Amino acid sequence: MGVAYDVATIGGLNAANFADVLAWWNSQLAELADFFKEELNLPDAKADKPKS
């Protein structure tokens, strides 16, 4: 399975728009992670990390 998001850079991409792209992509990946946890009953990855 792959997840991709194309960003058009024709005409340039200023810093504010680039930050918006990153924020949007971050929110979509978080929603996808939540979907997988709910649908596949996956454990929380943060809870499984060994304590150092």
PDB file of N, CA, C and O in Angstrom, chain B, residues numbered from 101:
ATOM      1  N   MET B 101       0.840  -1.162   0.000  1.00  0.00           N
ATOM      2  CA  MET B 101       0.000   0.000   0.000  1.00  0.00           C
ATOM      3  C   MET B 101       0.892   1.233   0.000  1.00  0.00           C
ATOM      4  O   MET B 101       1.931   1.261   0.659  1.00  0.00           O
ATOM      5  N   GLY B 102       0.487   2.222  -0.724  1.00  0.00           N
ATOM      6  CA  GLY B 102       1.226   3.476  -0.752  1.00  0.00           C
ATOM      7  C   GLY B 102       0.284   4.647  -0.562  1.00  0.00           C
ATOM      8  O   GLY B 102      -0.890   4.588  -0.927  1.00  0.00           O
ATOM      9  N   VAL B 103       0.806   5.685   0.002  1.00  0.00           N
ATOM     10  CA  VAL B 103       0.049   6.923   0.198  1.00  0.00           C
ATOM     11  C   VAL B 103       0.869   8.039  -0.426  1.00  0.00           C
ATOM     12  O   VAL B 103       2.054   8.185  -0.129  1.00  0.00           O
ATOM     13  N   ALA B 104       0.243   8.821  -1.284  1.00  0.00           N
ATOM     14  CA  ALA B 104       0.965   9.891  -1.976  1.00  0.00           C
ATOM     15  C   ALA B 104       0.115  11.146  -2.036  1.00  0.00           C
ATOM     16  O   ALA B 104      -1.114  11.089  -1.994  1.00  0.00           O
ATOM     17  N   TYR B 105       0.788  12.271  -2.136  1.00  0.00           N
ATOM     18  CA  TYR B 105       0.121  13.562  -2.267  1.00  0.00           C
ATOM     19  C   TYR B 105       0.986  14.424  -3.175  1.00  0.00           C
ATOM     20  O   TYR B 105       2.112  14.771  -2.822  1.00  0.00           O
ATOM     21  N   ASP B 106       0.465  14.762  -4.329  1.00  0.00           N
ATOM     22  CA  ASP B 106       1.200  15.588  -5.279  1.00  0.00           C
ATOM     23  C   ASP B 106       0.959  17.061  -4.996  1.00  0.00           C
ATOM     24  O   ASP B 106      -0.159  17.476  -4.690  1.00  0.00           O
ATOM     25  N   VAL B 107       2.018  17.839  -5.101  1.00  0.00           N
ATOM     26  CA  VAL B 107       1.934  19.278  -4.869  1.00  0.00           C
ATOM     27  C   VAL B 107       2.383  19.985  -6.141  1.00  0.00           C
ATOM     28  O   VAL B 107       3.491  19.760  -6.628  1.00  0.00           O
ATOM     29  N   ALA B 108       1.523  20.834  -6.669  1.00  0.00           N
ATOM     30  CA  ALA B 108       1.878  21.604  -7.860  1.00  0.00           C
ATOM     31  C   ALA B 108       2.798  22.754  -7.455  1.00  0.00           C
ATOM     32  O   ALA B 108       2.480  23.540  -6.562  1.00  0.00           O
ATOM     33  N   THR B 109       3.929  22.832  -8.120  1.00  0.00           N
ATOM     34  CA  THR B 109       4.884  23.910  -7.815  1.00  0.00           C
ATOM     35  C   THR B 109       5.089  24.822  -9.016  1.00  0.00           C
ATOM     36  O   THR B 109       6.024  25.623  -9.038  1.00  0.00           O
ATOM     37  N   ILE B 110       4.234  24.706  -9.998  1.00  0.00           N
ATOM     38  CA  ILE B 110       4.316  25.578 -11.166  1.00  0.00           C
ATOM     39  C   ILE B 110       4.071  27.006 -10.717  1.00  0.00           C
ATOM     40  O   ILE B 110       3.057  27.292 -10.079  1.00  0.00           O
ATOM     41  N   GLY B 111       4.975  27.893 -11.038  1.00  0.00           N
ATOM     42  CA  GLY B 111       4.845  29.274 -10.615  1.00  0.00           C
ATOM     43  C   GLY B 111       5.433  29.529  -9.240  1.00  0.00           C
ATOM     44  O   GLY B 111       5.416  30.662  -8.759  1.00  0.00           O
ATOM     45  N   GLY B 112       5.955  28.487  -8.599  1.00  0.00           N
ATOM     46  CA  GLY B 112       6.589  28.652  -7.297  1.00  0.00           C
ATOM     47  C   GLY B 112       5.673  28.276  -6.150  1.00  0.00           C
ATOM     48  O   GLY B 112       4.456  28.180  -6.307  1.00  0.00           O
ATOM     49  N   LEU B 113       6.266  28.071  -5.023  1.00  0.00           N
ATOM     50  CA  LEU B 113       5.548  27.718  -3.806  1.00  0.00           C
ATOM     51  C   LEU B 113       6.193  28.520  -2.686  1.00  0.00           C
ATOM     52  O   LEU B 113       7.321  28.237  -2.282  1.00  0.00           O
ATOM     53  N   ASN B 114       5.474  29.524  -2.184  1.00  0.00           N
ATOM     54  CA  ASN B 114       6.081  30.363  -1.148  1.00  0.00           C
ATOM     55  C   ASN B 114       6.072  29.646   0.202  1.00  0.00           C
ATOM     56  O   ASN B 114       5.465  28.585   0.351  1.00  0.00           O
ATOM     57  N   ALA B 115       6.741  30.231   1.162  1.00  0.00           N
ATOM     58  CA  ALA B 115       6.909  29.603   2.477  1.00  0.00           C
ATOM     59  C   ALA B 115       5.571  29.343   3.161  1.00  0.00           C
ATOM     60  O   ALA B 115       5.383  28.290   3.770  1.00  0.00           O
ATOM     61  N   ALA B 116       4.646  30.285   3.069  1.00  0.00           N
ATOM     62  CA  ALA B 116       3.345  30.114   3.723  1.00  0.00           C
ATOM     63  C   ALA B 116       2.564  28.963   3.097  1.00  0.00           C
ATOM     64  O   ALA B 116       1.953  28.163   3.806  1.00  0.00           O
ATOM     65  N   ASN B 117       2.585  28.883   1.773  1.00  0.00           N
ATOM     66  CA  ASN B 117       1.883  27.792   1.102  1.00  0.00           C
ATOM     67  C   ASN B 117       2.545  26.446   1.379  1.00  0.00           C
ATOM     68  O   ASN B 117       1.860  25.435   1.533  1.00  0.00           O
ATOM     69  N   PHE B 118       3.863  26.432   1.443  1.00  0.00           N
ATOM     70  CA  PHE B 118       4.571  25.200   1.757  1.00  0.00           C
ATOM     71  C   PHE B 118       4.225  24.733   3.166  1.00  0.00           C
ATOM     72  O   PHE B 118       4.013  23.541   3.383  1.00  0.00           O
ATOM     73  N   ALA B 119       4.166  25.642   4.113  1.00  0.00           N
ATOM     74  CA  ALA B 119       3.783  25.305   5.483  1.00  0.00           C
ATOM     75  C   ALA B 119       2.357  24.753   5.521  1.00  0.00           C
ATOM     76  O   ALA B 119       2.072  23.822   6.274  1.00  0.00           O
ATOM     77  N   ASP B 120       1.467  25.321   4.718  1.00  0.00           N
ATOM     78  CA  ASP B 120       0.095  24.841   4.639  1.00  0.00           C
ATOM     79  C   ASP B 120       0.052  23.425   4.076  1.00  0.00           C
ATOM     80  O   ASP B 120      -0.710  22.589   4.563  1.00  0.00           O
ATOM     81  N   VAL B 121       0.859  23.148   3.059  1.00  0.00           N
ATOM     82  CA  VAL B 121       0.931  21.800   2.479  1.00  0.00           C
ATOM     83  C   VAL B 121       1.388  20.801   3.543  1.00  0.00           C
ATOM     84  O   VAL B 121       0.807  19.724   3.676  1.00  0.00           O
ATOM     85  N   LEU B 122       2.420  21.156   4.294  1.00  0.00           N
ATOM     86  CA  LEU B 122       2.917  20.257   5.336  1.00  0.00           C
ATOM     87  C   LEU B 122       1.874  20.035   6.425  1.00  0.00           C
ATOM     88  O   LEU B 122       1.711  18.911   6.899  1.00  0.00           O
ATOM     89  N   ALA B 123       1.175  21.070   6.823  1.00  0.00           N
ATOM     90  CA  ALA B 123       0.140  20.939   7.850  1.00  0.00           C
ATOM     91  C   ALA B 123      -0.998  20.045   7.358  1.00  0.00           C
ATOM     92  O   ALA B 123      -1.496  19.200   8.102  1.00  0.00           O
ATOM     93  N   TRP B 124      -1.405  20.233   6.108  1.00  0.00           N
ATOM     94  CA  TRP B 124      -2.482  19.420   5.553  1.00  0.00           C
ATOM     95  C   TRP B 124      -2.051  17.963   5.482  1.00  0.00           C
ATOM     96  O   TRP B 124      -2.810  17.075   5.867  1.00  0.00           O
ATOM     97  N   TRP B 125      -0.837  17.706   4.993  1.00  0.00           N
ATOM     98  CA  TRP B 125      -0.331  16.346   4.864  1.00  0.00           C
ATOM     99  C   TRP B 125      -0.236  15.690   6.233  1.00  0.00           C
ATOM    100  O   TRP B 125      -0.568  14.514   6.374  1.00  0.00           O
ATOM    101  N   ASN B 126       0.206  16.424   7.237  1.00  0.00           N
ATOM    102  CA  ASN B 126       0.309  15.904   8.595  1.00  0.00           C
ATOM    103  C   ASN B 126      -1.072  15.512   9.123  1.00  0.00           C
ATOM    104  O   ASN B 126      -1.218  14.459   9.744  1.00  0.00           O
ATOM    105  N   SER B 127      -2.075  16.339   8.885  1.00  0.00           N
ATOM    106  CA  SER B 127      -3.422  16.021   9.368  1.00  0.00           C
ATOM    107  C   SER B 127      -3.994  14.809   8.643  1.00  0.00           C
ATOM    108  O   SER B 127      -4.703  14.008   9.252  1.00  0.00           O
ATOM    109  N   GLN B 128      -3.699  14.662   7.356  1.00  0.00           N
ATOM    110  CA  GLN B 128      -4.200  13.506   6.606  1.00  0.00           C
ATOM    111  C   GLN B 128      -3.538  12.214   7.076  1.00  0.00           C
ATOM    112  O   GLN B 128      -4.201  11.182   7.181  1.00  0.00           O
ATOM    113  N   LEU B 129      -2.243  12.264   7.359  1.00  0.00           N
ATOM    114  CA  LEU B 129      -1.561  11.075   7.860  1.00  0.00           C
ATOM    115  C   LEU B 129      -2.076  10.690   9.246  1.00  0.00           C
ATOM    116  O   LEU B 129      -2.186   9.505   9.561  1.00  0.00           O
ATOM    117  N   ALA B 130      -2.390  11.684  10.070  1.00  0.00           N
ATOM    118  CA  ALA B 130      -2.951  11.400  11.394  1.00  0.00           C
ATOM    119  C   ALA B 130      -4.326  10.747  11.260  1.00  0.00           C
ATOM    120  O   ALA B 130      -4.634   9.800  11.984  1.00  0.00           O
ATOM    121  N   GLU B 131      -5.149  11.243  10.345  1.00  0.00           N
ATOM    122  CA  GLU B 131      -6.461  10.630  10.122  1.00  0.00           C
ATOM    123  C   GLU B 131      -6.316   9.208   9.600  1.00  0.00           C
ATOM    124  O   GLU B 131      -7.075   8.323   9.994  1.00  0.00           O
ATOM    125  N   LEU B 132      -5.353   8.981   8.721  1.00  0.00           N
ATOM    126  CA  LEU B 132      -5.123   7.649   8.190  1.00  0.00           C
ATOM    127  C   LEU B 132      -4.675   6.695   9.295  1.00  0.00           C
ATOM    128  O   LEU B 132      -5.122   5.550   9.351  1.00  0.00           O
ATOM    129  N   ALA B 133      -3.801   7.165  10.164  1.00  0.00           N
ATOM    130  CA  ALA B 133      -3.348   6.345  11.298  1.00  0.00           C
ATOM    131  C   ALA B 133      -4.522   5.988  12.200  1.00  0.00           C
ATOM    132  O   ALA B 133      -4.639   4.845  12.643  1.00  0.00           O
ATOM    133  N   ASP B 134      -5.388   6.953  12.474  1.00  0.00           N
ATOM    134  CA  ASP B 134      -6.575   6.683  13.298  1.00  0.00           C
ATOM    135  C   ASP B 134      -7.472   5.652  12.633  1.00  0.00           C
ATOM    136  O   ASP B 134      -7.995   4.756  13.295  1.00  0.00           O
ATOM    137  N   PHE B 135      -7.652   5.780  11.319  1.00  0.00           N
ATOM    138  CA  PHE B 135      -8.481   4.828  10.581  1.00  0.00           C
ATOM    139  C   PHE B 135      -7.920   3.416  10.716  1.00  0.00           C
ATOM    140  O   PHE B 135      -8.659   2.473  11.000  1.00  0.00           O
ATOM    141  N   PHE B 136      -6.599   3.273  10.509  1.00  0.00           N
ATOM    142  CA  PHE B 136      -5.995   1.948  10.614  1.00  0.00           C
ATOM    143  C   PHE B 136      -6.130   1.377  12.021  1.00  0.00           C
ATOM    144  O   PHE B 136      -6.416   0.191  12.184  1.00  0.00           O
ATOM    145  N   LYS B 137      -5.926   2.209  13.033  1.00  0.00           N
ATOM    146  CA  LYS B 137      -6.063   1.734  14.411  1.00  0.00           C
ATOM    147  C   LYS B 137      -7.472   1.227  14.670  1.00  0.00           C
ATOM    148  O   LYS B 137      -7.657   0.173  15.280  1.00  0.00           O
ATOM    149  N   GLU B 138      -8.462   1.972  14.208  1.00  0.00           N
ATOM    150  CA  GLU B 138      -9.856   1.593  14.444  1.00  0.00           C
ATOM    151  C   GLU B 138     -10.261   0.374  13.628  1.00  0.00           C
ATOM    152  O   GLU B 138     -10.902  -0.536  14.155  1.00  0.00           O
ATOM    153  N   GLU B 139      -9.901   0.343  12.364  1.00  0.00           N
ATOM    154  CA  GLU B 139     -10.351  -0.726  11.478  1.00  0.00           C
ATOM    155  C   GLU B 139      -9.548  -2.015  11.641  1.00  0.00           C
ATOM    156  O   GLU B 139     -10.089  -3.105  11.456  1.00  0.00           O
ATOM    157  N   LEU B 140      -8.282  -1.905  11.979  1.00  0.00           N
ATOM    158  CA  LEU B 140      -7.434  -3.085  12.081  1.00  0.00           C
ATOM    159  C   LEU B 140      -7.136  -3.466  13.525  1.00  0.00           C
ATOM    160  O   LEU B 140      -6.434  -4.445  13.779  1.00  0.00           O
ATOM    161  N   ASN B 141      -7.666  -2.699  14.465  1.00  0.00           N
ATOM    162  CA  ASN B 141      -7.437  -2.929  15.893  1.00  0.00           C
ATOM    163  C   ASN B 141      -5.954  -2.991  16.228  1.00  0.00           C
ATOM    164  O   ASN B 141      -5.506  -3.876  16.956  1.00  0.00           O
ATOM    165  N   LEU B 142      -5.202  -2.040  15.688  1.00  0.00           N
ATOM    166  CA  LEU B 142      -3.764  -1.984  15.933  1.00  0.00           C
ATOM    167  C   LEU B 142      -3.490  -1.359  17.297  1.00  0.00           C
ATOM    168  O   LEU B 142      -4.215  -0.459  17.721  1.00  0.00           O
ATOM    169  N   PRO B 143      -2.456  -1.827  17.984  1.00  0.00           N
ATOM    170  CA  PRO B 143      -2.093  -1.208  19.265  1.00  0.00           C
ATOM    171  C   PRO B 143      -1.496   0.179  19.038  1.00  0.00           C
ATOM    172  O   PRO B 143      -1.009   0.486  17.950  1.00  0.00           O
ATOM    173  N   ASP B 144      -1.539   0.985  20.047  1.00  0.00           N
ATOM    174  CA  ASP B 144      -0.953   2.313  19.994  1.00  0.00           C
ATOM    175  C   ASP B 144       0.564   2.180  19.957  1.00  0.00           C
ATOM    176  O   ASP B 144       1.149   1.603  20.874  1.00  0.00           O
ATOM    177  N   ALA B 145       1.209   2.695  18.926  1.00  0.00           N
ATOM    178  CA  ALA B 145       2.659   2.552  18.772  1.00  0.00           C
ATOM    179  C   ALA B 145       3.425   3.204  19.909  1.00  0.00           C
ATOM    180  O   ALA B 145       4.488   2.721  20.299  1.00  0.00           O
ATOM    181  N   LYS B 146       2.894   4.300  20.446  1.00  0.00           N
ATOM    182  CA  LYS B 146       3.576   4.995  21.530  1.00  0.00           C
ATOM    183  C   LYS B 146       3.619   4.143  22.795  1.00  0.00           C
ATOM    184  O   LYS B 146       4.587   4.212  23.551  1.00  0.00           O
ATOM    185  N   ALA B 147       2.599   3.355  23.029  1.00  0.00           N
ATOM    186  CA  ALA B 147       2.538   2.515  24.229  1.00  0.00           C
ATOM    187  C   ALA B 147       3.518   1.346  24.147  1.00  0.00           C
ATOM    188  O   ALA B 147       3.932   0.819  25.179  1.00  0.00           O
ATOM    189  N   ASP B 148       3.889   0.939  22.947  1.00  0.00           N
ATOM    190  CA  ASP B 148       4.754  -0.234  22.769  1.00  0.00           C
ATOM    191  C   ASP B 148       6.237   0.096  22.837  1.00  0.00           C
ATOM    192  O   ASP B 148       7.061  -0.818  22.877  1.00  0.00           O
ATOM    193  N   LYS B 149       6.600   1.361  22.852  1.00  0.00           N
ATOM    194  CA  LYS B 149       8.020   1.722  22.861  1.00  0.00           C
ATOM    195  C   LYS B 149       8.626   1.365  24.227  1.00  0.00           C
ATOM    196  O   LYS B 149       8.037   1.652  25.269  1.00  0.00           O
ATOM    197  N   PRO B 150       9.805   0.738  24.206  1.00  0.00           N
ATOM    198  CA  PRO B 150      10.446   0.415  25.489  1.00  0.00           C
ATOM    199  C   PRO B 150      10.906   1.684  26.200  1.00  0.00           C
ATOM    200  O   PRO B 150      11.320   2.659  25.573  1.00  0.00           O
ATOM    201  N   LYS B 151      10.820   1.641  27.504  1.00  0.00           N
ATOM    202  CA  LYS B 151      11.260   2.802  28.311  1.00  0.00           C
ATOM    203  C   LYS B 151      12.758   2.721  28.498  1.00  0.00           C
ATOM    204  O   LYS B 151      13.309   1.649  28.746  1.00  0.00           O
ATOM    205  N   SER B 152      13.424   3.879  28.376  1.00  0.00           N
ATOM    206  CA  SER B 152      14.878   3.882  28.540  1.00  0.00           C
ATOM    207  C   SER B 152      15.282   4.538  29.817  1.00  0.00           C
ATOM    208  O   SER B 152      16.473   4.628  30.115  1.00  0.00           O
TER     209      SER B 152
END
